[in-house]
């Protein structure tokens, strides 16, 4: 998969994308991630990418030209262009699965007070990662890339993400490891029984109970 990210702060991604699973996926050429500073595409002699809003108001608005020209330069026939915005569809595991099947995605990170409304015209999808405000789209882009990369075939074992929280609108079942008893708290007997049918049943029931207790809204879906 190819992932391109448009950002005014490309250095923010260095540490995140050069650690752990994402780093390994890049080294194994399972994902190709590139960060583009769209300031480099500005036609302004001072590389300006924002301006005051028509009609007045506080803050600065990202202009069309640098973003349009950057997209024109990097977009492929297979690309899905995604705008990160509070207006967008709320991101969830189902959307992550859908995006992990794409060949090429482009993420546009907003900043400042917002962006020229006409930028929406070049986007295929708008995504929000939650009902709160960030200073820019960079952290949202990191979260989306992380959640997508782990779903790409070969990055992690398929069984690992098939049992993830939010699959089938359920949270994951509780897990334990050694020691069997820690400060008086014991591992459930069924998990050391060796009876895999009973273990599967236990995990299914516990996932259901956990979801009802912590996220009943998922059950309603």
Residue frames as a rotation matrix with the C-alpha (Angstrom) as fourth column:
UNK 1
0.572 0.820 0.000 0.00
0.820 -0.572 0.000 0.00
0.000 0.000 -1.000 0.00
UNK 2
-0.543 -0.678 0.494 1.07
0.667 -0.706 -0.236 3.56
0.509 0.202 0.837 -0.72
UNK 3
0.507 0.659 -0.555 0.22
0.857 -0.451 0.249 6.31
-0.086 -0.602 -0.794 1.77
UNK 4
-0.489 -0.587 0.646 0.90
0.593 -0.766 -0.248 10.00
0.640 0.262 0.722 1.12
UNK 5
0.283 0.528 -0.800 0.32
0.938 -0.328 0.115 12.65
-0.202 -0.783 -0.588 3.78
UNK 6
-0.018 -0.210 0.977 0.07
0.459 -0.870 -0.179 16.40
0.888 0.445 0.112 3.16
UNK 7
0.624 0.154 -0.766 1.25
0.781 -0.168 0.602 18.35
-0.036 -0.974 -0.225 6.19
UNK 8
0.712 -0.401 0.577 2.89
-0.198 -0.902 -0.383 21.63
0.674 0.158 -0.722 7.14
UNK 9
0.312 -0.573 0.758 4.79
-0.943 -0.092 0.319 19.84
-0.112 -0.814 -0.569 9.91
UNK 10
0.567 -0.045 -0.822 6.41
-0.427 0.838 -0.340 16.73
0.704 0.544 0.456 8.39
UNK 11
-0.509 -0.861 0.006 8.90
-0.434 0.251 -0.865 16.29
0.743 -0.443 -0.501 11.22
UNK 12
-0.087 0.564 0.821 6.05
-0.989 0.048 -0.137 15.37
-0.117 -0.825 0.553 13.56
UNK 13
0.809 0.533 -0.249 5.83
-0.576 0.803 -0.154 11.97
0.118 0.268 0.956 11.87
UNK 14
0.035 -0.909 -0.415 9.48
-0.728 0.262 -0.633 10.92
0.684 0.324 -0.653 12.13
UNK 15
-0.728 -0.385 0.567 9.47
-0.684 0.464 -0.563 9.15
-0.046 -0.798 -0.601 15.48
UNK 16
0.088 0.871 0.483 6.01
-0.690 0.403 -0.601 7.62
-0.718 -0.280 0.637 15.15
UNK 17
0.867 0.334 -0.369 6.62
-0.493 0.476 -0.728 6.06
-0.067 0.813 0.578 11.74
UNK 18
0.122 -0.892 -0.435 10.12
-0.552 0.303 -0.777 4.81
0.825 0.335 -0.456 12.55
UNK 19
-0.645 -0.243 0.725 9.20
-0.751 0.376 -0.542 2.62
-0.141 -0.894 -0.425 15.49
UNK 20
-0.328 0.574 0.750 7.51
-0.375 0.650 -0.661 -0.71
-0.867 -0.498 0.002 16.13
UNK 21
0.050 0.455 0.889 5.12
0.521 0.748 -0.412 -2.29
-0.852 0.484 -0.199 13.62
UNK 22
0.920 0.308 -0.243 5.03
-0.014 -0.593 -0.805 0.62
-0.392 0.744 -0.541 11.16
UNK 23
0.174 -0.943 -0.285 8.83
-0.869 -0.283 0.406 0.64
-0.463 0.177 -0.868 10.92
UNK 24
-0.497 -0.364 0.788 8.90
-0.098 0.926 0.365 -3.10
-0.862 0.104 -0.496 10.23
UNK 25
0.438 0.742 0.508 6.13
0.512 0.258 -0.819 -2.82
-0.739 0.619 -0.266 7.63
UNK 26
0.815 -0.219 -0.537 8.11
-0.487 -0.761 -0.429 -0.10
-0.315 0.611 -0.726 5.84
UNK 27
-0.191 -0.977 0.092 11.32
-0.796 0.210 0.568 -2.14
-0.574 0.035 -0.818 5.94
UNK 28
-0.503 0.084 0.860 9.51
0.256 0.965 0.056 -5.16
-0.826 0.248 -0.507 4.51
UNK 29
-0.958 0.073 -0.277 8.02
-0.273 -0.519 0.810 -2.90
-0.085 0.851 0.518 1.80
UNK 30
-0.527 0.850 0.005 4.46
0.849 0.527 -0.037 -3.75
-0.035 -0.015 -0.999 2.80
UNK 31
0.702 0.690 -0.176 3.66
0.674 -0.723 -0.151 -0.05
-0.232 -0.013 -0.973 3.08
UNK 32
-0.423 -0.771 0.477 5.26
0.855 -0.513 -0.071 3.02
0.300 0.378 0.876 1.48
UNK 33
0.585 0.620 -0.523 4.65
0.779 -0.609 0.150 6.19
-0.226 -0.495 -0.839 3.50
UNK 34
-0.495 -0.708 0.505 5.68
0.789 -0.609 -0.080 9.63
0.364 0.359 0.860 2.26
UNK 35
0.237 0.492 -0.838 5.12
0.756 -0.635 -0.159 13.00
-0.610 -0.596 -0.522 3.92
UNK 36
-0.213 -0.232 0.949 4.71
0.863 -0.500 0.072 16.07
0.458 0.834 0.307 1.69
UNK 37
-0.392 0.058 -0.918 5.10
0.545 -0.789 -0.283 19.60
-0.741 -0.611 0.277 2.99
UNK 38
0.252 0.569 0.783 2.56
0.966 -0.105 -0.234 21.36
-0.051 0.815 -0.577 0.80
UNK 39
0.639 -0.181 -0.748 4.25
0.043 -0.962 0.270 24.65
-0.768 -0.205 -0.607 1.61
UNK 40
-0.441 -0.882 0.168 6.81
0.158 0.108 0.982 23.52
-0.883 0.460 0.092 -0.99
UNK 41
-0.383 0.386 0.839 4.07
0.919 0.250 0.305 23.82
-0.092 0.888 -0.450 -3.63
UNK 42
0.407 0.585 -0.702 3.14
0.553 -0.769 -0.321 27.41
-0.728 -0.258 -0.636 -2.82
UNK 43
0.251 -0.249 0.935 3.39
0.892 -0.316 -0.324 29.93
0.376 0.915 0.143 -5.67
UNK 44
0.987 0.121 0.111 3.80
0.061 -0.896 0.439 32.75
0.152 -0.426 -0.892 -3.16
UNK 45
0.319 -0.940 0.121 7.33
-0.170 -0.183 -0.968 34.17
0.932 0.288 -0.218 -2.99
UNK 46
-0.332 -0.388 0.860 7.26
-0.902 -0.137 -0.410 33.70
0.277 -0.911 -0.305 0.80
UNK 47
-0.799 0.065 -0.597 5.79
0.016 0.996 0.087 30.18
0.601 0.060 -0.797 0.49
UNK 48
-0.700 0.616 0.361 2.59
-0.651 -0.342 -0.677 31.37
-0.294 -0.709 0.641 2.13
UNK 49
-0.892 0.388 -0.233 -0.20
0.227 0.829 0.511 28.77
0.392 0.403 -0.827 2.31
UNK 50
-0.194 0.851 -0.489 -2.93
0.969 0.086 -0.233 30.65
-0.156 -0.519 -0.841 4.21
UNK 51
-0.800 0.020 0.599 -4.86
0.172 -0.950 0.261 33.92
0.574 0.312 0.757 4.09
UNK 52
-0.848 0.529 0.045 -7.59
-0.282 -0.377 -0.882 35.82
-0.449 -0.760 0.469 5.88
UNK 53
-0.552 0.697 0.457 -11.17
0.737 0.664 -0.123 34.60
-0.389 0.269 -0.881 5.40
UNK 54
-0.751 0.462 0.471 -13.61
0.083 -0.642 0.762 36.39
0.655 0.612 0.444 3.11
UNK 55
0.294 0.956 0.023 -16.36
0.207 -0.087 0.975 37.96
0.933 -0.282 -0.223 5.19
UNK 56
-0.008 -0.397 0.918 -14.07
-0.791 -0.559 -0.248 38.51
0.611 -0.728 -0.310 8.14
UNK 57
0.941 0.299 -0.156 -13.44
-0.127 0.742 0.659 36.42
0.313 -0.600 0.736 11.21
UNK 58
0.478 -0.791 0.382 -10.53
-0.744 -0.134 0.654 35.28
-0.466 -0.598 -0.653 13.35
UNK 59
0.198 -0.516 0.833 -7.67
0.076 0.856 0.512 33.05
-0.977 -0.039 0.209 12.25
UNK 60
-0.352 -0.423 -0.835 -6.18
-0.843 -0.244 0.479 32.14
-0.406 0.873 -0.270 8.90
UNK 61
0.650 0.667 0.365 -7.56
-0.348 0.688 -0.637 29.79
-0.676 0.287 0.679 6.25
UNK 62
-0.361 -0.766 0.531 -5.54
0.175 0.504 0.846 27.34
-0.916 0.398 -0.047 4.15
UNK 63
0.006 0.302 -0.953 -5.61
-0.805 -0.564 -0.184 28.34
-0.593 0.768 0.240 0.49
UNK 64
0.841 0.484 0.240 -6.45
-0.242 0.735 -0.634 26.10
-0.484 0.475 0.735 -2.44
UNK 65
0.692 -0.479 -0.541 -3.42
-0.661 -0.119 -0.741 26.46
0.291 0.870 -0.399 -4.71
UNK 66
-0.341 -0.921 0.188 -0.67
-0.936 0.314 -0.160 24.62
0.088 -0.230 -0.969 -2.73
UNK 67
-0.287 0.300 0.910 -2.94
-0.405 0.822 -0.399 21.71
-0.868 -0.483 -0.115 -1.82
UNK 68
0.800 0.593 -0.087 -4.45
-0.291 0.258 -0.921 21.36
-0.524 0.763 0.379 -5.30
UNK 69
0.477 -0.680 -0.557 -0.99
-0.800 -0.074 -0.595 21.42
0.364 0.729 -0.579 -6.92
UNK 70
-0.503 -0.651 0.568 0.41
-0.831 0.546 -0.108 18.88
-0.240 -0.526 -0.816 -4.45
UNK 71
0.121 0.647 0.753 -2.50
-0.224 0.757 -0.614 16.51
-0.967 -0.095 0.236 -5.08
UNK 72
0.864 0.178 -0.470 -2.08
-0.476 -0.014 -0.879 16.95
-0.163 0.984 0.073 -8.85
UNK 73
0.070 -0.963 -0.261 1.58
-0.951 0.015 -0.310 15.98
0.302 0.270 -0.914 -8.48
UNK 74
-0.753 -0.496 0.432 1.20
-0.641 0.703 -0.309 12.83
-0.150 -0.510 -0.847 -6.36
UNK 75
0.116 0.904 0.412 -2.26
-0.670 0.377 -0.640 11.45
-0.734 -0.202 0.649 -7.17
UNK 76
-0.948 -0.319 -0.005 -2.49
-0.237 0.691 0.683 8.13
-0.214 0.648 -0.731 -8.99
UNK 77
-0.455 0.813 -0.364 -5.47
-0.500 0.105 0.860 6.50
0.737 0.573 0.358 -10.70
UNK 78
-0.128 0.370 -0.920 -5.94
0.510 0.820 0.260 4.28
0.851 -0.436 -0.294 -7.64
UNK 79
-0.910 -0.413 -0.022 -5.72
0.227 -0.454 -0.861 7.06
0.346 -0.789 0.507 -5.07
UNK 80
0.317 0.930 -0.185 -8.42
0.770 -0.139 0.622 7.81
0.553 -0.340 -0.761 -2.51
UNK 81
-0.600 -0.519 0.609 -8.02
0.159 -0.823 -0.545 11.39
0.784 -0.230 0.577 -1.25
UNK 82
0.227 0.635 -0.738 -9.08
0.854 0.235 0.464 11.87
0.468 -0.736 -0.490 2.36
UNK 83
-0.188 -0.186 0.964 -9.58
-0.176 -0.960 -0.219 15.16
0.966 -0.211 0.147 4.15
UNK 84
-0.419 -0.009 -0.908 -9.12
0.830 0.402 -0.387 15.10
0.368 -0.916 -0.161 7.93
UNK 85
-0.683 0.327 0.653 -11.78
-0.256 -0.945 0.205 17.40
0.684 -0.027 0.729 9.34
UNK 86
-0.885 0.407 0.227 -14.22
-0.183 0.143 -0.973 17.61
-0.429 -0.902 -0.052 12.28
UNK 87
-0.104 0.893 -0.439 -16.99
-0.937 -0.236 -0.258 17.56
-0.334 0.384 0.861 9.66
UNK 88
-0.476 -0.235 -0.848 -16.05
-0.749 0.614 0.250 14.09
0.461 0.754 -0.468 8.48
UNK 89
0.568 0.597 -0.567 -17.38
-0.300 0.792 0.533 10.61
0.767 -0.132 0.628 9.02
UNK 90
0.503 -0.363 0.784 -16.41
-0.841 0.006 0.542 9.30
-0.201 -0.932 -0.302 12.45
UNK 91
-0.168 -0.706 -0.688 -13.48
-0.762 0.536 -0.364 6.91
0.625 0.464 -0.628 12.11
UNK 92
0.453 0.262 0.852 -13.89
-0.773 0.592 0.229 3.36
-0.444 -0.762 0.471 13.36
UNK 93
-0.326 -0.667 0.670 -12.56
-0.287 0.745 0.602 -0.16
-0.901 0.004 -0.435 12.82
UNK 94
0.394 0.556 0.732 -14.88
0.558 0.488 -0.671 -0.81
-0.730 0.673 -0.118 9.90
UNK 95
0.962 -0.102 -0.253 -13.53
-0.245 -0.731 -0.637 2.23
-0.119 0.675 -0.728 8.05
UNK 96
0.102 -0.986 0.128 -9.98
-0.798 -0.004 0.603 1.09
-0.594 -0.164 -0.787 8.88
UNK 97
-0.126 -0.085 0.988 -10.65
0.246 0.963 0.114 -2.29
-0.961 0.257 -0.100 7.27
UNK 98
0.800 0.491 0.344 -12.07
0.455 -0.124 -0.882 -0.66
-0.391 0.862 -0.322 4.15
UNK 99
0.803 -0.525 -0.282 -9.08
-0.586 -0.784 -0.207 1.68
-0.113 0.331 -0.937 3.81
UNK 100
0.003 -0.854 0.521 -6.58
-0.514 0.445 0.733 -1.13
-0.858 -0.270 -0.437 4.36
UNK 101
0.200 0.155 0.968 -7.80
0.586 0.773 -0.244 -2.66
-0.786 0.616 0.064 1.08
UNK 102
0.958 0.123 -0.261 -7.00
-0.097 -0.716 -0.691 0.46
-0.272 0.687 -0.674 -0.93
UNK 103
0.497 -0.818 0.290 -3.86
0.837 0.364 -0.408 0.62
0.229 0.445 0.866 -3.08
UNK 104
-0.636 -0.690 0.345 -3.15
0.611 -0.724 -0.320 4.29
0.470 0.007 0.882 -2.47
UNK 105
0.550 0.783 -0.292 -4.54
0.823 -0.448 0.349 6.75
0.142 -0.432 -0.891 0.06
UNK 106
-0.501 -0.612 0.611 -3.73
0.453 -0.788 -0.418 10.44
0.738 0.067 0.672 0.44
UNK 107
0.264 0.532 -0.805 -4.39
0.965 -0.144 0.220 12.18
0.001 -0.834 -0.551 3.77
UNK 108
-0.138 -0.235 0.962 -4.72
0.312 -0.932 -0.183 15.97
0.940 0.275 0.202 3.91
UNK 109
-0.217 -0.026 -0.976 -3.93
0.976 -0.024 -0.217 17.47
-0.017 -0.999 0.031 7.33
UNK 110
0.513 0.454 0.729 -5.72
0.441 -0.868 0.230 20.71
0.737 0.204 -0.645 7.98
UNK 111
-0.394 -0.607 -0.690 -4.36
0.919 -0.236 -0.316 23.45
0.029 -0.759 0.651 10.22
UNK 112
-0.985 -0.002 0.171 -4.99
-0.011 -0.997 -0.073 27.01
0.170 -0.074 0.983 11.39
UNK 113
-0.557 0.827 0.078 -8.63
-0.605 -0.340 -0.719 28.10
-0.568 -0.448 0.690 11.43
UNK 114
0.386 0.687 0.615 -9.62
0.038 0.655 -0.755 25.76
-0.922 0.315 0.227 8.63
UNK 115
-0.708 -0.598 0.376 -9.35
0.357 0.155 0.921 25.38
-0.609 0.787 0.104 4.87
UNK 116
-0.641 0.449 -0.623 -10.92
-0.729 -0.611 0.309 26.91
-0.242 0.652 0.719 1.80
UNK 117
0.130 0.830 0.542 -14.23
-0.488 0.530 -0.694 25.12
-0.863 -0.174 0.473 1.21
UNK 118
0.631 0.148 -0.762 -13.24
-0.776 0.130 -0.617 24.38
0.008 0.980 0.197 -2.40
UNK 119
-0.519 -0.855 0.009 -10.60
-0.852 0.516 -0.089 21.92
0.071 -0.054 -0.996 -1.20
UNK 120
-0.165 0.548 0.820 -13.43
-0.407 0.720 -0.562 19.49
-0.898 -0.427 0.105 -0.49
UNK 121
0.645 0.531 -0.549 -13.99
-0.679 0.070 -0.730 19.18
-0.350 0.844 0.406 -4.24
UNK 122
0.072 -0.694 -0.717 -10.81
-0.792 0.397 -0.464 17.11
0.607 0.601 -0.520 -4.70
UNK 123
-0.711 -0.331 0.620 -11.53
-0.685 0.525 -0.505 14.73
-0.158 -0.784 -0.600 -1.81
UNK 124
-0.459 0.508 -0.729 -13.20
-0.223 0.728 0.648 11.31
0.860 0.460 -0.221 -1.97
UNK 125
0.312 0.487 -0.816 -13.81
0.671 0.495 0.552 11.00
0.673 -0.720 -0.172 1.75
UNK 126
-0.080 -0.297 0.952 -13.81
-0.522 -0.801 -0.293 13.19
0.849 -0.520 -0.091 4.87
UNK 127
0.178 0.027 -0.984 -12.84
0.573 0.810 0.126 11.67
0.800 -0.586 0.129 8.23
UNK 128
0.226 -0.119 0.967 -13.00
-0.754 -0.650 0.097 12.80
0.617 -0.751 -0.237 11.85
UNK 129
-0.466 -0.423 -0.777 -11.35
0.125 0.838 -0.532 10.76
0.876 -0.345 -0.337 14.62
UNK 130
-0.343 0.420 -0.840 -13.69
0.934 0.251 -0.255 12.10
0.104 -0.872 -0.479 17.30
UNK 131
0.527 0.680 0.510 -15.75
0.571 -0.727 0.380 14.96
0.629 0.091 -0.772 18.60
UNK 132
0.589 -0.430 -0.684 -12.93
0.454 -0.524 0.721 17.16
-0.668 -0.735 -0.113 19.86
UNK 133
0.980 -0.195 0.021 -10.61
-0.110 -0.634 -0.766 19.74
0.163 0.749 -0.643 18.31
UNK 134
0.381 -0.925 0.002 -6.92
0.816 0.337 0.470 19.24
-0.435 -0.177 0.883 17.54
UNK 135
0.152 -0.407 -0.901 -4.44
-0.150 -0.910 0.386 21.90
-0.977 0.076 -0.199 16.48
UNK 136
-0.218 -0.211 -0.953 -4.04
-0.963 -0.113 0.245 20.12
-0.159 0.971 -0.179 13.16
UNK 137
0.731 0.620 -0.284 -4.66
-0.674 0.720 -0.163 16.87
0.104 0.311 0.945 11.32
UNK 138
-0.148 -0.908 -0.393 -1.23
-0.774 0.353 -0.525 15.35
0.615 0.227 -0.755 11.99
UNK 139
-0.712 -0.101 0.695 -2.16
-0.617 0.563 -0.550 13.34
-0.336 -0.820 -0.463 15.09
UNK 140
0.385 0.904 0.185 -5.32
-0.577 0.392 -0.717 12.12
-0.720 0.169 0.673 13.35
UNK 141
0.547 -0.252 -0.799 -3.23
-0.750 0.278 -0.601 11.03
0.373 0.927 -0.036 10.36
UNK 142
-0.578 -0.808 0.115 -0.86
-0.757 0.478 -0.446 9.11
0.305 -0.345 -0.888 12.65
UNK 143
-0.369 0.523 0.768 -3.77
-0.545 0.548 -0.635 7.26
-0.753 -0.653 0.082 14.26
UNK 144
0.679 0.683 -0.268 -5.30
-0.590 0.293 -0.752 6.37
-0.436 0.669 0.602 10.89
UNK 145
0.221 -0.684 -0.695 -2.00
-0.795 0.287 -0.534 5.18
0.565 0.671 -0.481 9.39
UNK 146
-0.707 -0.488 0.511 -1.28
-0.705 0.545 -0.454 3.06
-0.057 -0.681 -0.730 12.47
UNK 147
-0.083 0.778 0.623 -4.72
-0.480 0.517 -0.709 1.43
-0.874 -0.358 0.330 12.44
UNK 148
0.770 0.348 -0.535 -4.56
-0.622 0.217 -0.753 0.74
-0.146 0.912 0.383 8.69
UNK 149
-0.034 -0.905 -0.425 -0.99
-0.912 0.202 -0.358 -0.53
0.410 0.375 -0.831 8.55
UNK 150
-0.637 -0.244 0.731 -1.55
-0.640 0.697 -0.325 -3.32
-0.430 -0.675 -0.600 11.07
UNK 151
0.317 0.852 0.416 -4.40
-0.305 0.507 -0.806 -4.64
-0.898 0.129 0.420 8.88
UNK 152
0.346 -0.267 -0.899 -2.28
-0.936 -0.035 -0.350 -4.94
0.062 0.963 -0.263 5.73
UNK 153
0.994 0.069 -0.087 -1.67
-0.068 0.998 0.014 -8.64
0.088 -0.008 0.996 4.95
UNK 154
0.413 -0.885 -0.214 1.69
0.572 0.435 -0.696 -9.78
0.709 0.165 0.686 6.26
UNK 155
-0.034 -0.430 0.902 2.19
-0.429 -0.809 -0.402 -6.97
0.903 -0.401 -0.157 8.78
UNK 156
-0.531 -0.078 0.844 0.86
-0.816 0.316 -0.484 -8.92
-0.229 -0.946 -0.231 11.78
UNK 157
-0.968 0.227 0.108 -0.78
0.239 0.964 0.118 -12.35
-0.078 0.140 -0.987 12.12
UNK 158
-0.573 0.802 0.166 -4.31
-0.164 -0.311 0.936 -12.24
0.803 0.509 0.310 10.76
UNK 159
0.019 0.603 -0.798 -5.70
0.736 0.532 0.420 -13.89
0.677 -0.595 -0.433 13.91
UNK 160
-0.680 -0.377 -0.629 -4.41
0.721 -0.503 -0.478 -10.98
-0.136 -0.778 0.613 15.98
UNK 161
-0.936 0.315 -0.156 -6.63
-0.326 -0.944 0.050 -8.40
-0.132 0.097 0.987 14.31
UNK 162
-0.437 0.830 -0.347 -9.59
-0.007 0.383 0.924 -10.72
0.899 0.406 -0.162 13.73
UNK 163
0.044 0.418 -0.908 -9.98
0.899 0.379 0.218 -10.82
0.435 -0.826 -0.359 17.51
UNK 164
-0.868 -0.434 0.241 -9.50
0.324 -0.864 -0.386 -7.08
0.376 -0.257 0.890 17.97
UNK 165
-0.433 0.714 -0.550 -11.89
0.424 -0.377 -0.823 -4.89
-0.795 -0.590 -0.140 19.87
UNK 166
-0.213 0.537 -0.816 -14.72
-0.569 -0.747 -0.343 -3.45
-0.794 0.391 0.465 17.73
UNK 167
-0.893 0.047 -0.448 -14.86
-0.350 0.555 0.755 -6.40
0.284 0.830 -0.479 15.35
UNK 168
-0.408 0.841 -0.355 -18.54
0.528 0.535 0.660 -7.40
0.745 0.082 -0.662 15.20
UNK 169
0.095 0.447 0.889 -19.30
-0.365 -0.815 0.449 -4.44
0.926 -0.367 0.086 17.48
UNK 170
0.917 0.119 -0.380 -17.72
0.284 0.475 0.833 -6.12
0.280 -0.872 0.402 20.50
UNK 171
0.463 -0.814 0.352 -14.81
-0.884 -0.452 0.117 -5.28
0.064 -0.365 -0.929 22.77
UNK 172
-0.134 -0.616 -0.776 -12.02
-0.423 0.744 -0.517 -7.82
0.896 0.259 -0.360 23.08
UNK 173
0.799 0.377 -0.469 -12.18
0.182 0.591 0.786 -10.50
0.573 -0.713 0.404 25.77
UNK 174
0.696 -0.568 0.440 -9.93
-0.707 -0.436 0.556 -10.16
-0.124 -0.698 -0.705 28.88
UNK 175
0.577 -0.593 -0.562 -6.50
0.008 0.691 -0.722 -11.80
0.817 0.412 0.403 28.67
UNK 176
0.856 -0.328 0.400 -4.01
-0.432 -0.029 0.901 -13.05
-0.283 -0.944 -0.167 31.28
UNK 177
0.380 -0.782 -0.493 -0.42
-0.251 0.426 -0.869 -14.26
0.890 0.454 -0.035 31.46
UNK 178
0.221 -0.375 -0.900 1.99
0.785 0.617 -0.064 -15.65
0.579 -0.692 0.430 34.09
UNK 179
-0.981 -0.188 0.044 2.00
-0.183 0.828 -0.530 -15.83
0.064 -0.528 -0.847 37.07
UNK 180
-0.467 0.852 -0.237 -1.24
0.503 0.476 0.721 -17.72
0.727 0.217 -0.651 37.62
UNK 181
0.594 0.603 -0.532 -1.78
0.786 -0.295 0.544 -15.90
0.171 -0.741 -0.649 40.94
UNK 182
-0.509 -0.729 0.457 -0.69
0.558 -0.684 -0.470 -12.31
0.656 0.016 0.755 41.51
UNK 183
-0.937 0.075 0.341 -1.47
-0.296 -0.690 -0.660 -10.49
0.186 -0.720 0.669 44.78
UNK 184
-0.642 0.679 0.356 -4.35
-0.060 0.418 -0.906 -12.84
-0.764 -0.603 -0.228 45.39
UNK 185
0.262 0.726 -0.635 -5.85
-0.771 -0.238 -0.591 -12.39
-0.581 0.645 0.497 41.92
UNK 186
-0.320 -0.341 0.884 -6.13
0.040 0.928 0.372 -15.70
-0.947 0.154 -0.283 40.04
UNK 187
-0.793 0.055 -0.607 -6.34
-0.609 -0.068 0.790 -16.51
0.002 0.996 0.087 36.36
UNK 188
0.247 0.962 0.116 -9.78
-0.942 0.266 -0.203 -18.02
-0.226 -0.059 0.972 35.56
UNK 189
-0.100 -0.287 0.953 -9.67
-0.332 0.912 0.240 -21.80
-0.938 -0.292 -0.186 35.81
UNK 190
0.771 0.509 0.383 -11.11
0.154 0.435 -0.887 -22.34
-0.618 0.743 0.257 32.34
UNK 191
0.791 -0.470 -0.391 -8.07
-0.606 -0.513 -0.609 -20.69
0.085 0.719 -0.690 30.69
UNK 192
-0.325 -0.934 0.148 -5.72
-0.944 0.330 0.008 -23.32
-0.057 -0.137 -0.989 32.07
UNK 193
0.318 0.584 0.747 -8.07
-0.530 0.763 -0.371 -26.25
-0.786 -0.278 0.552 31.46
UNK 194
-0.774 -0.623 0.107 -6.75
-0.222 0.427 0.877 -27.06
-0.592 0.655 -0.469 28.00
UNK 195
-0.188 0.804 0.564 -10.33
0.801 0.458 -0.385 -27.37
-0.568 0.380 -0.731 26.74
UNK 196
-0.940 -0.339 -0.023 -10.30
0.259 -0.760 0.595 -25.04
-0.220 0.554 0.803 23.75
UNK 197
-0.365 0.888 0.281 -14.03
0.551 -0.037 0.833 -25.29
0.750 0.459 -0.476 23.14
UNK 198
0.438 0.513 -0.738 -14.75
0.898 -0.210 0.387 -24.11
0.044 -0.832 -0.552 26.68
UNK 199
-0.423 -0.677 -0.602 -12.08
0.630 -0.698 0.341 -21.40
-0.651 -0.235 0.722 26.36
UNK 200
-0.885 0.131 0.446 -13.69
0.333 -0.491 0.805 -20.09
0.325 0.861 0.391 23.16
UNK 201
0.105 0.992 -0.063 -17.12
0.693 -0.027 0.721 -20.07
0.713 -0.119 -0.690 24.83
UNK 202
0.233 -0.108 -0.966 -15.71
0.900 -0.352 0.257 -18.29
-0.368 -0.930 0.015 27.89
UNK 203
-0.752 -0.621 -0.222 -14.02
0.478 -0.745 0.466 -15.63
-0.454 0.244 0.857 25.77
UNK 204
-0.612 0.606 0.508 -17.16
0.419 -0.296 0.858 -15.01
0.670 0.738 -0.073 23.74
UNK 205
0.406 0.799 -0.443 -19.27
0.798 -0.073 0.598 -14.59
0.445 -0.596 -0.668 26.90
UNK 206
0.047 -0.475 -0.878 -16.68
0.817 -0.488 0.307 -12.35
-0.575 -0.732 0.366 28.57
UNK 207
-0.895 -0.342 0.287 -16.39
0.446 -0.663 0.601 -10.15
-0.015 0.666 0.746 25.45
UNK 208
-0.168 0.931 0.323 -20.18
0.513 -0.198 0.836 -9.77
0.842 0.306 -0.444 25.48
UNK 209
0.510 0.342 -0.790 -20.25
0.859 -0.147 0.491 -8.91
0.052 -0.928 -0.368 29.19
UNK 210
-0.387 -0.774 -0.502 -17.39
0.733 -0.588 0.341 -6.44
-0.559 -0.236 0.795 28.84
UNK 211
-0.827 0.110 0.551 -19.09
0.399 -0.574 0.715 -4.70
0.395 0.811 0.431 25.93
UNK 212
0.219 0.975 -0.022 -22.42
0.632 -0.125 0.765 -4.44
0.743 -0.182 -0.644 27.76
UNK 213
0.437 -0.092 -0.895 -20.68
0.860 -0.250 0.445 -2.99
-0.265 -0.964 -0.030 30.80
UNK 214
-0.305 -0.754 -0.582 -18.27
0.516 -0.644 0.565 -0.57
-0.801 -0.128 0.585 29.12
UNK 215
-0.880 -0.025 -0.475 -19.73
-0.355 -0.629 0.691 0.19
-0.316 0.777 0.545 25.67
UNK 216
-0.310 0.840 0.446 -23.44
0.369 0.538 -0.758 -0.67
-0.876 -0.070 -0.476 25.55
UNK 217
0.258 0.393 -0.883 -23.77
-0.594 -0.656 -0.466 1.63
-0.762 0.645 0.065 22.53
UNK 218
-0.669 -0.555 -0.495 -21.89
-0.735 0.395 0.551 -1.00
-0.111 0.732 -0.672 20.49
UNK 219
-0.800 0.447 0.399 -24.50
0.321 0.882 -0.346 -3.63
-0.506 -0.149 -0.849 21.36
UNK 220
0.123 0.910 -0.396 -27.26
0.034 -0.403 -0.915 -1.32
-0.992 0.099 -0.081 20.15
UNK 221
-0.167 -0.256 -0.952 -25.54
-0.891 -0.374 0.257 -1.11
-0.422 0.891 -0.165 16.75
